[in-house]
Structures are given as structure tokens and as C-alpha cells.
Amino acid sequence: MRRIVLLGVLLLLIFASLAEARIKVSGKGYLMNFDPASIPDHLKVSYDIMSRKCVLCHTLERTVIAVQTGRAPITGQPFDRQAVKAYGIKMLNKSNSDMNRQEIKEIVMLLNYLVDENSR
């Protein structure tokens, strides 16, 4: 009886964690990316900008890992709304980022959404 209860609890935890996965990811390794189908319509433009501009300097795997773990993969620093804003400013100030204020704003909105969804 004890094993059955333990197995039931284990299965419940597994299925509960799967049901909670709000941010879908596709690919593995350097091809890892957020599944475009899981991005809400009002953020599709932001996703398109991120998919075109951010990959000029780094893979989206880094961004996916940061959102999923809540930690920036290179520095290990927290990756939250405050960090997203700081990264936006950092990217805006990079001479080779080729992004304007509006594009940075769009990407920050998307990343804030992804961070919020991940923290639920």
C-alpha cells in the first residue's frame, strides 16, 4: 500500500510539473530556442526582432537557459525583470548591436513576459 501511495505521489508530481510548463522550447544545444507557437500574438513582433538581432552575437540557447533557470549562464547572476532591463540598456549601448531603442523595448517586453511565465 505504501508503494502505491508513493508511486501515485510521484506520478502526480511529474504530471503537475509537465502541466505547469508554460514556455515551450524547441531544439537542443546551440539550436535551442523558444517555440514560436507558444509566443502570444501581441509579442510576435518582439520575438521576430529577438530571433533576428540577438543571434548576431550569441545563440538563443543562452537566453532560454537564463529564462528557465533564472540565472545568466555566463555570469551566474539572477535573470529577472531588473536584469532584463539592465541587459537591454547594455545591448543598446553596444556599438555592434545594430538595435534601436524601439527594438530593445520590444525585446525587453518579450523577456519580461517569459521571465514572468517561468516564475509562475
Summary of the structure (lengths in Angstrom):
residues: 120
radius of gyration: 17.0
end to end distance: 33.7
largest distance: 65.0
contacts: 308
relative contact order: 0.14
helix: 69%
strand: 5%
